[in-house]
Amino acid sequence: MPPFPATVPSPANNAGDLETAAAAVTAAQQALQTARRGLSAAIHAAREAGETVQNIAACTGQDPVTVRNILAVPPAKAPDRPSGLPR
């Protein structure tokens, strides 16, 4: 995960500060989405490997209801690529 800025820009009338802060928020949102996809994939894989919902919840710090909700949504599949494109 990329490191986040150690300091938050102070409020100012500087557009550069606003742009920097907005870019940091966008990067954090993208990192969160990536992390959530990874957690979902790991939960699905653990369940397919025979782990119990309770064990998955304990290992991930999630509650069993959250784990069941994640398992209720099929994992995202990679988009199909036309056969002519390199992988």
C-alpha positions as CSV (number, residue, x, y, z in Angstrom):
1,M,0.0,0.0,0.0
2,P,1.4,3.4,-0.8
3,P,2.4,5.6,2.1
4,F,0.1,8.5,2.9
5,P,1.4,12.0,3.6
6,A,2.5,12.4,7.2
7,T,1.0,15.8,7.4
8,V,-2.2,17.1,6.1
9,P,-2.0,20.5,4.3
10,S,-3.3,23.3,6.4
11,P,-6.3,25.2,5.2
12,A,-5.2,28.0,3.0
13,N,-6.2,29.9,-0.1
14,N,-3.7,28.0,-2.1
15,A,-5.1,25.9,-5.0
16,G,-2.0,23.7,-4.8
17,D,-3.0,22.6,-1.3
18,L,-6.5,21.8,-2.5
19,E,-5.2,19.8,-5.4
20,T,-2.8,17.9,-3.3
21,A,-5.4,17.1,-0.7
22,A,-7.9,16.0,-3.4
23,A,-5.3,13.8,-5.0
24,A,-4.5,12.2,-1.6
25,V,-8.2,11.5,-1.1
26,T,-8.5,10.0,-4.6
27,A,-5.5,7.8,-4.0
28,A,-6.8,6.7,-0.6
29,Q,-10.2,5.8,-2.2
30,Q,-8.5,3.8,-4.9
31,A,-6.4,2.0,-2.3
32,L,-9.5,1.2,-0.2
33,Q,-11.3,-0.2,-3.2
34,T,-8.3,-2.4,-4.1
35,A,-8.0,-3.6,-0.5
36,R,-11.7,-4.4,-0.4
37,R,-11.5,-6.4,-3.6
38,G,-8.5,-8.3,-2.2
39,L,-10.3,-9.0,1.1
40,S,-13.4,-10.3,-0.8
41,A,-11.2,-12.6,-3.0
42,A,-9.4,-13.9,0.1
43,I,-12.7,-14.6,1.9
44,H,-14.1,-16.4,-1.1
45,A,-10.9,-18.5,-1.4
46,A,-10.9,-19.3,2.3
47,R,-14.5,-20.4,2.2
48,E,-13.9,-22.5,-0.9
49,A,-11.0,-24.1,0.9
50,G,-13.4,-25.2,3.6
51,E,-12.8,-22.5,6.3
52,T,-15.8,-21.8,8.5
53,V,-17.4,-18.4,8.4
54,Q,-16.5,-18.0,12.1
55,N,-12.9,-18.7,11.5
56,I,-12.7,-16.4,8.5
57,A,-14.4,-13.6,10.6
58,A,-11.8,-14.2,13.4
59,C,-8.9,-14.1,11.0
60,T,-10.0,-10.9,9.2
61,G,-11.4,-9.0,12.1
62,Q,-14.8,-8.9,10.5
63,D,-18.0,-10.1,12.2
64,P,-19.7,-13.3,10.8
65,V,-22.6,-11.3,9.3
66,T,-20.1,-9.2,7.3
67,V,-18.3,-12.3,6.1
68,R,-21.7,-13.8,5.0
69,N,-22.6,-10.7,3.2
70,I,-19.3,-10.7,1.3
71,L,-19.8,-14.4,0.4
72,A,-23.3,-13.6,-0.8
73,V,-21.9,-11.5,-3.7
74,P,-20.1,-13.6,-6.3
75,P,-16.5,-12.5,-6.8
76,A,-15.8,-10.3,-9.7
77,K,-14.4,-12.0,-12.8
78,A,-11.6,-10.6,-15.0
79,P,-13.1,-8.9,-18.1
80,D,-13.0,-11.1,-21.2
81,R,-10.3,-10.1,-23.6
82,P,-10.6,-10.4,-27.3
83,S,-8.5,-13.3,-28.6
84,G,-6.2,-11.2,-30.6
85,L,-4.9,-9.1,-27.7
86,P,-1.8,-10.1,-25.7
87,R,-2.2,-11.1,-22.1
